[in-house]
Amino acid sequence: MVECGFDSQRVNQRTVSRYLNRNGFYMRQARKKGLLNDKDKRLRLSYAREMTRVLRDHLDYYTNHVAFYLDAVSFVHKNDPRKAAIHPKSRVWRKKGEGLAVTAKGSKTLAGGRRLHVLAAIAWGKGIILSKVYDKMNGDFFAEFVQNNFNLCFGKAGPKTGRKRLFVMDNDPCQTSKKAMLALTQIECNLHRIPPRSPDINPIENVFHLVKKILHREAIEKNITKESFDAFKTRVLRCLNTFKITTIDKTIESMPKRIEEIRSSRGKRSKY
């Protein structure tokens, strides 16, 4: 009211809220995503069209052709997990589609607290096949990580159609550096590339979101009001390693539907 220059004695706040609601604006949770530009949308649409053609002949592409899905995630340690879990999320006035139709870039700026960095991989029918804690991501680290862990991941994922060694990860510069790509070539595997700023095309993103929800719910139900970083690390890894395989399978099986949503919306971000 003050920022808009309205006199609260002449215009009631409820009146302003009513007019905002009438025009589709509601007090919704703020989204912490960047913007998809026109080039991003074109790349996503092109990818969706290409995969639509692939899925016509191989409907099981994402389940029986891709061995595993890899990504890095950060969990923020809080001294009082219960307090952090029940704290309400920030809200802003926005329409339902705002922040959903055109946003897709994550932020590395997280709320206060020490971070626990984890590299994880999921496979259809196998669940979580890898969860490794790391300190700092760079090209040298990831190249060594590939050499030490990828053969094991392909082994755990099991044989795929045509004996392919295919996996999915995002376009993090450290993970697609020359050293990392050379390491992938040396172990004779192939990266299924997805468009930039497209977390909705990597199903492991859903798993991370659900794991964080489980951790928050656990903090409330078990009344965890004090937790050391080591205890937090143990709890996160336990939650990851015991995550339901059926949930992961359903998430991966939803990929054809996501591709169709991206194609229908001409590259806009799908809900995931």
C-alpha positions in Angstrom: 0.0 0.0 0.0 2.8 2.4 1.0 4.9 1.5 -2.0 2.0 2.1 -4.4 1.2 5.5 -2.8 -2.2 4.5 -1.6 -3.6 6.2 1.5 -4.7 3.4 3.8 -7.4 5.7 5.3 -9.0 6.1 1.9 -8.4 2.7 0.3 -8.8 -0.4 2.4 -6.2 -3.2 2.0 -9.0 -5.7 1.5 -10.2 -3.6 -1.5 -6.8 -3.8 -3.1 -6.6 -7.6 -2.4 -10.0 -8.1 -4.0 -9.0 -6.3 -7.2 -5.8 -8.3 -7.3 -7.7 -11.6 -6.9 -10.1 -10.5 -9.6 -7.2 -10.1 -12.0 -5.7 -13.5 -11.2 -3.1 -12.4 -8.6 -2.8 -14.3 -5.3 -0.3 -14.4 -2.5 1.7 -17.4 -3.7 5.0 -18.9 -2.7 7.9 -17.1 -4.4 9.9 -19.1 -6.9 13.7 -19.1 -6.9 14.3 -19.8 -10.5 15.8 -17.8 -13.4 14.3 -17.1 -16.7 14.0 -19.1 -19.9 14.9 -17.0 -22.9 13.7 -17.6 -26.4 16.8 -19.5 -27.4 16.2 -21.9 -24.4 12.7 -22.5 -25.5 13.7 -23.2 -29.0 16.3 -25.7 -27.8 13.8 -27.4 -25.5 11.2 -27.6 -28.3 13.7 -29.0 -30.7 14.7 -31.6 -28.1 11.0 -32.5 -27.4 10.3 -33.0 -31.1 13.4 -35.2 -31.6 12.5 -37.3 -28.6 8.9 -37.6 -29.7 10.2 -39.3 -32.9 12.5 -41.5 -30.8 9.7 -42.5 -28.5 7.4 -43.6 -31.4 9.8 -46.5 -32.1 11.2 -46.9 -28.5 8.6 -46.1 -25.9 10.9 -47.6 -23.3 13.8 -45.3 -24.2 14.0 -43.6 -20.8 13.6 -46.9 -18.9 15.5 -49.5 -20.9 17.9 -47.5 -23.0 19.2 -44.9 -20.5 21.2 -46.7 -17.8 21.1 -44.0 -15.1 20.4 -40.3 -14.3 23.1 -38.3 -12.5 23.0 -35.0 -10.7 24.5 -33.0 -7.8 22.5 -31.6 -5.0 23.1 -29.5 -1.9 21.3 -29.9 1.4 21.5 -27.0 3.9 22.3 -27.9 7.5 20.3 -26.1 10.2 21.1 -26.2 13.9 17.4 -26.4 14.6 15.9 -28.5 11.8 12.3 -28.5 13.2 12.2 -24.7 13.3 13.5 -24.4 9.8 11.0 -27.0 8.6 7.9 -25.2 10.0 9.1 -21.8 9.0 6.6 -20.5 6.4 8.0 -20.0 2.8 8.2 -16.4 1.5 5.2 -15.3 -0.6 4.6 -12.7 -3.3 1.7 -11.5 -5.3 1.7 -13.3 -8.6 -0.4 -15.2 -11.1 -0.5 -19.0 -11.1 1.5 -19.3 -14.3 4.2 -16.7 -13.3 7.4 -18.3 -12.3 6.3 -21.6 -13.8 5.8 -21.1 -17.5 9.1 -19.2 -18.1 11.5 -20.2 -15.2 14.0 -23.0 -15.2 17.4 -21.9 -13.9 18.3 -22.9 -10.4 20.2 -20.7 -8.0 23.4 -21.7 -6.1 22.6 -19.2 -3.5 21.1 -21.1 -0.6 19.8 -19.8 2.7 22.2 -19.7 5.7 23.8 -22.9 6.9 26.6 -25.2 6.0 26.0 -27.2 2.8 26.2 -30.9 2.3 27.1 -31.6 -1.4 26.0 -35.0 -2.8 26.4 -36.6 -6.2 23.7 -39.1 -6.7 22.4 -41.4 -9.5 19.1 -43.3 -10.0 18.3 -46.2 -12.3 15.0 -47.6 -13.4 14.2 -50.8 -11.4 17.2 -50.2 -9.1 16.5 -47.0 -7.2 19.4 -45.0 -5.9 22.6 -46.6 -7.2 25.0 -44.0 -6.0 25.3 -41.3 -3.3 28.7 -39.7 -2.8 29.5 -36.7 -0.6 32.0 -34.2 -2.1 33.5 -30.9 -1.1 34.0 -28.9 -4.3 33.0 -29.5 -7.9 35.4 -28.8 -10.7 36.6 -30.5 -13.9 39.5 -32.4 -12.3 37.3 -33.8 -9.5 34.5 -34.9 -11.9 36.9 -36.5 -14.3 38.3 -38.6 -11.4 34.8 -39.3 -10.2 33.8 -40.7 -13.6 36.9 -43.0 -13.7 36.2 -44.3 -10.2 32.4 -44.6 -10.2 30.8 -44.8 -13.6 31.7 -48.4 -14.4 30.2 -49.4 -11.1 27.0 -47.4 -11.9 26.6 -49.0 -15.3 27.1 -52.4 -13.6 24.4 -51.7 -10.9 22.0 -50.3 -13.5 22.2 -53.7 -15.4 22.3 -54.4 -19.1 20.3 -52.1 -21.4 18.9 -52.4 -24.9 21.7 -52.8 -27.4 24.2 -53.0 -24.5 24.3 -49.2 -24.5 26.2 -47.3 -21.9 24.0 -44.2 -21.9 23.4 -41.8 -19.0 21.7 -38.4 -18.4 23.1 -35.4 -16.5 22.7 -31.6 -16.8 25.0 -29.1 -18.4 27.0 -28.0 -15.5 30.3 -26.6 -16.9 32.4 -28.6 -14.5 30.7 -31.8 -15.6 31.0 -31.1 -19.3 34.6 -29.8 -19.3 37.2 -31.2 -21.6 38.7 -33.3 -18.9 35.3 -34.7 -17.9 34.4 -35.5 -21.5 37.8 -37.2 -22.0 37.1 -39.4 -19.0 33.7 -40.4 -20.4 35.4 -41.3 -23.7 38.0 -43.4 -21.9 35.4 -45.6 -20.2 33.4 -45.8 -23.4 30.1 -44.4 -22.4 27.8 -41.8 -23.9 26.0 -38.7 -22.5 22.4 -38.2 -23.5 22.4 -34.4 -23.7 19.4 -32.4 -22.5 18.8 -28.7 -23.1 20.2 -26.1 -20.6 18.1 -25.0 -17.8 15.8 -28.1 -18.1 15.6 -29.8 -14.6 12.2 -31.1 -15.7 13.9 -33.5 -18.2 16.1 -35.0 -15.5 13.9 -37.1 -13.2 16.4 -37.2 -10.4 15.4 -33.6 -9.7 12.1 -34.9 -8.4 13.8 -37.4 -6.2 15.9 -34.6 -4.6 12.7 -32.6 -4.0 10.9 -35.5 -2.4 14.0 -36.3 -0.2 14.0 -32.7 1.1 10.3 -33.0 1.9 10.9 -36.2 3.8 13.8 -34.6 5.8 11.5 -31.7 6.7 8.7 -33.9 7.7 11.0 -36.1 9.8 12.4 -33.1 11.6 8.9 -32.1 12.6 7.6 -35.6 13.5 10.7 -36.6 15.5 11.0 -33.1 17.0 14.6 -32.7 16.0 15.5 -29.3 17.6 19.3 -29.8 17.6 21.5 -31.6 15.1 25.2 -31.7 14.4 26.4 -31.6 10.8 27.6 -35.2 11.0 24.2 -36.3 12.3 22.6 -34.3 9.5 24.9 -36.0 6.9 24.0 -39.4 8.2 20.3 -38.6 8.1 20.5 -37.3 4.5 22.4 -40.3 3.2 20.0 -42.7 5.0 17.0 -41.0 3.4 18.6 -41.1 -0.1 19.7 -44.8 0.2 16.3 -46.0 1.5 14.2 -44.0 -1.0 11.4 -46.1 -2.5 12.3 -47.7 -5.8 8.7 -47.7 -7.0 8.6 -43.9 -6.7 11.7 -43.5 -8.7 10.4 -45.9 -11.4 7.1 -43.9 -11.7 9.1 -40.7 -12.0 11.2 -42.1 -14.8 8.2 -43.6 -16.5 6.6 -40.1 -16.6 9.2 -38.9 -19.1 7.2 -39.4 -22.3 4.4 -37.3 -20.7 6.8 -34.5 -19.8 8.2 -34.5 -23.4 4.7 -34.1 -24.7 4.0 -31.2 -22.3 7.1 -29.4 -23.4 6.2 -30.0 -27.1 2.7 -28.8 -26.6 3.8 -25.7 -24.7 6.4 -24.9 -27.4 9.4 -25.2 -25.0 8.0 -23.8 -21.8 8.9 -25.5 -18.6 6.7 -28.3 -17.5 5.5 -28.9 -14.0 7.7 -31.5 -12.3 
